[in-house]
Amino acid sequence: MSLKAKNNHLIIQPCPCCSGLAEWVDVKASSIILWQLACNQCGLATNLEDKKSTCLLVWNKRHDNNRIKIVFALMLLTLLLTSIMAFVLGMIFSSIR
């Protein structure tokens, strides 16, 4: 997975829930700054992290995991529909005999 864009900036993937834009949120706690990425549409957000790079990796990994879930769900749906079709065709051909 490449995180670098053409101008050497890090790529922030769209929100895995609603495809909205994610924005950086910085929280000052004592002498440190904590970072978070949050969707500006649905509010989905990462945990507060002390490094921007860690926060970005967590956000983008969520996006990749969402793709895996979609592919897996489509495979299960295909298997289910194939099983139903095989059952129906079996019933049709067994009644012909």
N, C-alpha and C positions, 0 to 999 in steps of 0.2 A: 504494500500500500504506500503510495507516494504522498507525502504530506506537503510537498513544496509546489508552489505555483510558479509561473513563468518569472515573476519578479522576485523570487526567493522568499515570498511571504508564506506563512503556513495557511493551509486550506481548512476552513471550517465547514464541515458538511452540514446540509440542511437538517432540520429536526426529524428524527426517525418516526415521530408520531403524526405530525401534521405538515411536514416539509416546509415549515416556517424558517425564518432566519434566526440564527443564534447570535447573541450579543455578549460581549465580555462584561462581567460585573466584578468590580473590585471592592473588597471590604477591608477597611483598615482596622486591625486589631493590635493594640499596643504599638509595637514598633515594626510590625510586619504587615504586609499586604497579602490577603488571601484572594484567590481568583475563582471565578465560577463562570460557566457558559450557561446561558438561559435563553430559551425560545421566546421571541417577542410576540408569538401568537397564542400558544397553549400553556406557556409557563414551565414546561419541562426544563429541569436544570441538573447540572452535575453537583457533586458535593464541593465544598470549599477546598481548594488545594493551594499549597504554598508556591507551586510552580505553574506557570501558564502552560508549559509543554505537557505536564502530566494531565492537566485539566482537558487540554485539546485531545490527547490520546484517548482518554476515557470517553469524551463526547463522540469522537469519530468511531471508536470501537462499538459504541451503542448502535451507531448507524449501520455498521457492518453486520452486527448480530441481528439486526432487524431484517436485513436482506436474507440471511441464512434462515430465519424463521419463516419468511414468505416462501422461499424455495421449498422448504420442508413441508409447509402446509399444502402447497400446490401438488407436491408428490403424493401426499396422503390422500388428497382429494382425487387425484388421478387413479390411485389404487382402489379407492372406494367405488368410483364410477365404473372401473373395469370389472370389479367383482359383481356389481349389480347387473351390468350388461351380461356377464357370463351366466349369472343365475337366471335371468330372464330368457336368454337364448337357450339355455338348458331346459327350461320349462317348456318353451315352445317346441323344441325338437323332440322332447320326450312325449309330448302329447300327439305328435304327428304319427308316431309308430303305432 
